Amino acid sequence: MDQSTFPAARTRSQFALALAMTVATTLLWLSSAEAGPATTQVARPAVPWTAAETVSPADLVSEIARTGEAGKPVVVCTAPAFLYRNGHVPGALFHGPASSASGLEDLKNWAQTMSRSANVVLYCGCCPMEECPNVKPAFTALRDLGFTRLRVLILPNNFGTDWVDKGYPVEK
């Protein structure tokens, strides 16, 4: 007797196979969840700022152009000095690189002279933002000092690609 003669037997077999596949899939999922991410995945450190604590190049240029001197953002470059000297956001101050102890200390010393409610925008632009060693420690240091209007200029690739090549103003 084959299963085509008895449809109920075929249905039971299909049910058993579906149940076995569901159990196997669930066990695989649970074991991978317990093991954590696969070793081939590279964990990216989370950024310390929120989306509300960022500003795009276009929005920063507009904000600088329309804001009176008293309300202008204080733009701070946290990149290595040679990058700042080669060109930076007009009016930007240099306090960096924030990846070095001396650069971070310089930034903190400057911050001691500023109101904690100052409109501060940090940027680096040395490399792809997700790999940048400067802007994250700078943001964290100023946030920890109590700055309440702190933002990061979003330069996903670098200053050259995301600012200069797009035609935004540059000061040397």
C-alpha positions as CSV (number, residue, x, y, z in Angstrom):
1,M,0.0,0.0,0.0
2,D,1.4,3.4,-0.9
3,Q,0.5,6.7,0.7
4,S,-1.5,7.8,-2.3
5,T,-4.1,5.2,-1.5
6,F,-4.5,6.6,2.0
7,P,-4.5,10.4,2.0
8,A,-4.6,10.6,5.8
9,A,-1.3,8.8,6.0
10,R,0.3,11.3,3.6
11,T,-1.1,14.2,5.6
12,R,0.3,12.7,8.8
13,S,3.7,12.4,7.1
14,Q,3.6,16.0,5.9
15,F,2.6,17.2,9.3
16,A,5.5,15.2,10.9
17,L,8.0,16.6,8.4
18,A,6.7,20.2,8.9
19,L,6.9,19.8,12.7
20,A,10.5,18.4,12.5
21,M,11.6,21.3,10.3
22,T,10.0,23.9,12.6
23,V,11.7,22.3,15.6
24,A,15.1,22.2,13.8
25,T,14.8,25.8,12.7
26,T,13.9,26.9,16.2
27,L,16.8,25.1,17.7
28,L,19.2,26.6,15.2
29,W,17.9,30.1,15.8
30,L,18.1,29.6,19.6
31,S,21.7,28.3,19.4
32,S,22.8,31.1,17.2
33,A,21.2,33.7,19.4
34,E,23.0,32.3,22.5
35,A,26.3,32.2,20.6
36,G,26.0,35.9,19.7
37,P,27.0,37.3,16.3
38,A,29.0,35.2,13.9
39,T,32.7,35.6,14.1
40,T,32.7,37.0,10.5
41,Q,30.6,40.0,11.6
42,V,32.5,43.1,12.8
43,A,30.7,44.9,15.6
44,R,30.6,48.6,15.1
45,P,30.8,50.7,18.2
46,A,27.6,52.7,18.8
47,V,27.8,56.4,18.4
48,P,27.3,58.4,21.6
49,W,25.0,61.0,19.9
50,T,21.3,60.8,18.8
51,A,20.0,61.8,15.4
52,A,18.7,65.0,17.1
53,E,22.3,65.8,18.0
54,T,23.5,65.8,14.4
55,V,23.6,68.4,11.6
56,S,24.1,67.9,7.9
57,P,26.6,70.1,6.0
58,A,23.7,71.9,4.1
59,D,21.9,72.6,7.3
60,L,25.0,73.9,9.0
61,V,25.8,76.2,6.1
62,S,22.2,77.6,6.2
63,E,22.4,78.0,10.0
64,I,25.6,79.9,9.9
65,A,24.3,82.2,7.1
66,R,21.0,83.0,8.8
67,T,22.0,83.3,12.4
68,G,23.2,86.5,14.0
69,E,26.6,86.6,15.6
70,A,25.2,85.9,19.0
71,G,23.3,82.7,17.9
72,K,25.9,81.3,15.5
73,P,27.1,77.8,16.3
74,V,30.6,77.5,17.6
75,V,32.1,75.0,15.2
76,V,35.1,73.0,16.5
77,C,37.4,70.8,14.4
78,T,38.7,67.8,16.3
79,A,40.9,66.5,13.4
80,P,44.7,66.4,13.2
81,A,46.2,69.9,12.8
82,F,47.4,69.3,9.2
83,L,43.8,68.7,8.1
84,Y,42.6,71.8,9.8
85,R,45.4,73.9,8.1
86,N,44.6,72.5,4.7
87,G,41.0,73.8,5.0
88,H,38.1,73.8,7.4
89,V,34.6,75.0,8.0
90,P,34.7,78.8,7.9
91,G,35.1,80.2,11.4
92,A,35.8,76.7,12.9
93,L,38.1,76.6,15.9
94,F,40.8,73.9,16.2
95,H,41.0,71.7,19.3
96,G,42.4,68.3,18.5
97,P,43.0,65.8,17.6
98,A,40.7,64.4,20.2
99,S,42.2,60.9,19.8
100,S,45.3,62.1,21.6
101,A,45.5,62.9,25.3
102,S,46.9,66.3,24.6
103,G,44.2,67.1,22.0
104,L,41.4,66.0,24.2
105,E,42.9,68.0,27.1
106,D,43.1,71.1,24.9
107,L,39.4,70.6,24.0
108,K,38.4,70.3,27.7
109,N,40.5,73.4,28.6
110,W,38.7,75.4,25.9
111,A,35.4,74.0,27.1
112,Q,36.0,75.3,30.6
113,T,35.7,78.9,29.1
114,M,32.4,78.2,27.4
115,S,28.8,78.4,28.6
116,R,27.3,74.9,28.9
117,S,24.3,76.1,26.8
118,A,26.5,77.2,23.9
119,N,25.5,76.0,20.5
120,V,28.5,73.8,19.7
121,V,29.0,71.7,16.5
122,L,31.9,69.2,16.4
123,Y,33.4,67.6,13.3
124,C,36.5,65.8,12.2
125,G,36.4,64.5,8.7
126,C,39.7,62.7,8.7
127,C,38.2,59.4,7.5
128,P,34.8,57.6,7.3
129,M,32.8,58.7,10.3
130,E,32.1,55.2,11.6
131,E,35.9,54.7,11.9
132,C,36.8,58.2,13.2
133,P,39.0,58.2,16.3
134,N,38.4,61.9,17.1
135,V,34.7,63.0,17.0
136,K,33.4,60.3,19.4
137,P,35.8,61.1,22.3
138,A,35.3,64.9,21.7
139,F,31.5,64.5,21.8
140,T,31.6,62.3,24.9
141,A,34.0,64.7,26.8
142,L,31.8,67.8,26.1
143,R,28.6,66.0,26.9
144,D,30.1,64.7,30.2
145,L,31.1,68.3,30.9
146,G,27.4,69.3,30.7
147,F,27.0,70.8,27.3
148,T,23.3,70.8,26.4
149,R,23.3,72.1,22.8
150,L,26.0,69.8,21.4
151,R,25.9,68.4,17.9
152,V,28.0,66.5,15.4
153,L,28.5,67.5,11.8
154,I,27.7,64.4,9.7
155,L,30.5,63.7,7.3
156,P,30.0,60.0,6.3
157,N,33.2,59.7,4.2
158,N,35.5,62.6,5.0
159,F,35.8,66.4,4.9
160,G,37.0,66.4,1.3
161,T,34.2,64.3,-0.1
162,D,31.3,65.5,2.0
163,W,32.2,69.2,2.3
164,V,34.8,70.4,-0.1
165,D,33.7,68.4,-3.2
166,K,30.1,69.4,-2.6
167,G,31.1,73.1,-2.9
168,Y,30.5,74.2,0.6
169,P,32.7,77.2,1.8
170,V,36.2,76.4,3.0
171,E,38.6,78.6,5.0
172,K,42.3,78.2,5.1
